[in-house]
């Protein structure tokens, strides 16, 4: 069985932010899925799902899901699936999974930025701590501003248009973090795998852009 977002439940979806910030993407998505019932496979607007393999195994399945790819995130595996027949149900309001995912991605972006700052704190360029270089401080400030915007939009109970803006802001913050990690971010077991997986979440579940949006 599949769902475009999973029926809304009386839960504090914002709690996924703290789980993501402290424990990472797999723990946060597992938490969110359990909070919203823990049985349905959440599919995005195009009928695709991107979840931890452990979550996919627990979902009701009727043999219609098609496994597309596996993505390693540290010691864990996330799977991309296609669910025939899944897609928007005609309701323009974001479902609970979509809202919760926004909070999860915000926590992840905060996690990545904090890790990048700590990484740069231990490096030097001509006797100057890399974290203190003006260009680096500008990048961090811009990313922090994007996170503040995403938080404000999520806290206001976003519609589909606002949620699209949330994902775009978090994509940009993640890319800044990846840039700040330098070559370390592209190692197979480095932080870049989680950053890229977080952006794939936005691509899978984020509302599509409307005319005039970027």
N, C-alpha and C positions, 0 to 999 in steps of 0.2 A: 504494500500500500504506500502511496506517496502523498505528499502535501505540498502546496506551494509555499506555505509558511508555517504550518502547524497552528491550530486554533489557539487564540489568545488565552492565557491562563492568569489567574490572580497571583502574579509573582513580581518581584522586584528585578526587572531585567537588567538594571544598572549594576547589579552585583557581579555580572560577568566581567565587568571592567577590572575589578580587583583580582579576580581569579586569573585573568589574562596577564595582568601586570606582574603578578607574583609567580605564576606557574607555567605560562606559555599557552600556545595555541591549542594543543590537543586537550589539555586539562580544561581550558575555558569552553571549548566547543562541547566537550563531554558534559560539563556542568550545565550549559545552556540547554542541550538536548534533553537531559534528565529533568530539568525544571519545567519543560514544556510537554512532558508526557513520556518521552523516552521510547516511543514505539514507531512513530512515523518517520519516513525518510524525507527530509526537507529538500524540495527542489526549487530552483530559481526560475526566473521568468522564461528562460529558454528550455526548461525541462532538465537542467543539469543539477547535479548535487556534488558537493565537495566536502567530505567529512572524514574524521579519523576512521581508520579501518575498524576499530573496535565498536564505533557507533554504528557503522553500516551493518555489522554482523548482528547487532541487537534489534535492528529494525524489522518490521513485518515485510516479507518479500514474497512475491508471487511469480518470480522467474522472468519478469519483464525488464528489470534493470540491466543495462549494458555497461560493463566495466570498461572505461576508456583509458585510464592511466593510474599509475601510482606515483606519489611524491613523498620522498623521504624527508622527514623533519627531525633532525637529531636521531634518537633511537626509535622514533615512531614512524608510522606510515599513514598517509592520508590518501584517499582514493577519490578519483573523479568518475562519476557515473552519469549515464543518460537514462532518464525515466520516461518512456514513451507515454504521451498523453498528459504529462504534467505541464503546468504553465499557469499564467494568470487566471484567476477565477472571476474577473470582471470587477472586483472591488478595488478602488483606487487607493485605499488606505493600506499602508504597509502592515503586514501581519506580524505577530509577536516574534517569530524567528528573525525577521528582517530588522526589527528594532533592537532585539537582543544582540544580534550580530554587530550592529553599529557600536554598541557599548563594548563588546568583546574586541573589536578592531581598535577602538580608542585605547583600551588598556594595553593592547599589543604595541601600538605606536608609542605609547609612553614607555613601555618596557624597552623597545628598540633604541629610543633616543637616550634613555638613561644608560644603557649598555654602551652605546657609541661614545657618550661623554666620558664614561669610565675608561674606555679603551684609549681615548685621546689624552686622558689625564696622565697616563703612564708613558707617553711618548714626548719627544722633544725635537724641535727644529732650531738649530743654532742656539742652544742653551735656553730656549723658550719652550715652556710646556705647550704642546700643540693645542690643547683645549683653550688656551688664552690668546691664540692668534686672532686678530680682528676678523678675518674672513670666516673663520670657524665660528666665532661668536655670532656673526650675522646669520649664518646658516641655522644655527641652533635657535636663534630668536625667531626666525621665519617659521621654522617647524613648530615651535611652541605656540606661535600665533595661530597656525592651522589647527593645532590640537584644541586650543581655546574655542575656536569657531565651531569645531565638531562637537565639543561638549555642550556649547550653548544651544546648538540645533537639536541635539539629542534630548536635552533636558526640557525642551519646549514641546516634545511630542511631535516629531517631524512627520510631514506628509511625504509623498514620493519624491517631490522636487527637492525638498530639504535633505532627504536621505541621500539623494544623488550627490548633493554638495558635500555631505559628510564623507562619503566614500572617496570623492576626489581629493579632499583635504588630507585624508589619512593616507591615500596613495602617495601624495607628494611628501608627507612627513616620513613615510617609510623609505622613499628613494633618497631623501636627505641622509637618513641614518645609514643606508647602504653605502652612500658616497663617503661618509665619514669613517666607516670601517676600512675603507681602502681595499687592498688585496685580501685582507682577512675575511671580508664579507663574501668572497666568491669561493672559499674553501668548501668542499663537500660537506664537512661537518661544522661549518661556521655559521654565524648568525644570519647570513644571507638567505639560507634555505627557509627559515621561518618568516623572514620579511617577504620573500617572494610568495610563499604560501598565503600570507595574509592578503596580499594584493589579488591573488587568485580568488579568494573569498569574495572580494568586492566585485570582481568580474562575473562571478557565478550568481551572486544573490543581489547585487546592487540594482536599483531601478534603472532602466535605460534612460539615456539623456533625451530630453524633449527639444523641440525646435527652439533655437536661441540659447541653449545651455551648452557649456563646454565641459 
